[in-house]
Amino acid sequence: MLPSLSTLIFETLVVSLLFFALCLMQITESQFQWTQLFIASTGFLSLYGLKRIVVFC
């Protein structure tokens, strides 16, 4: 079953924003911002995985 269009758009937007933040922090090269990005990415992936488990079970 394919995900709904709104879910697909939301997930694509979030991944694009994370990639944009990664590129921006590559330019600024600030260690503190890298740490924030890592924590935010890990939290997002954890919540996303939990959402997928709840939806499919």
C-alpha positions as CSV (number, residue, x, y, z in Angstrom):
1,M,0.0,0.0,0.0
2,L,1.4,3.4,-1.0
3,P,1.5,6.1,1.6
4,S,-0.9,9.0,1.2
5,L,0.2,12.0,-0.9
6,S,0.2,14.3,2.1
7,T,2.5,11.9,4.1
8,L,4.8,11.6,1.1
9,I,5.0,15.4,0.7
10,F,5.6,15.9,4.4
11,E,8.4,13.2,4.6
12,T,10.1,14.6,1.4
13,L,9.9,18.2,2.9
14,V,11.5,17.1,6.2
15,V,14.3,15.2,4.5
16,S,14.9,18.2,2.2
17,L,15.1,20.5,5.2
18,L,17.5,18.3,7.0
19,F,19.7,18.1,3.9
20,F,19.6,21.9,3.6
21,A,20.5,22.3,7.3
22,L,23.4,19.9,6.7
23,C,24.7,21.9,3.8
24,L,24.3,25.2,5.7
25,M,26.2,23.8,8.6
26,Q,28.9,22.5,6.3
27,I,29.5,26.1,5.2
28,T,29.5,27.6,8.7
29,E,31.5,24.7,10.2
30,S,30.3,25.3,13.7
31,Q,30.7,22.2,16.0
32,F,27.8,23.2,18.3
33,Q,25.5,23.4,15.3
34,W,26.7,19.9,14.1
35,T,25.8,18.6,17.6
36,Q,22.3,20.1,17.4
37,L,21.8,18.7,13.9
38,F,22.8,15.2,15.1
39,I,20.4,15.3,18.1
40,A,17.5,16.7,15.9
41,S,18.1,14.0,13.2
42,T,18.3,11.2,15.7
43,G,15.1,12.4,17.4
44,F,13.3,12.7,14.2
45,L,14.3,9.3,12.9
46,S,13.3,7.8,16.3
47,L,9.9,9.4,16.1
48,Y,9.5,8.5,12.4
49,G,10.4,4.8,13.1
50,L,7.9,4.7,16.1
51,K,5.2,6.2,13.9
52,R,5.8,3.6,11.2
53,I,5.7,0.8,13.8
54,V,2.4,2.1,15.3
55,V,0.8,2.6,11.9
56,F,1.7,-0.9,10.5
57,C,0.9,-2.8,13.7
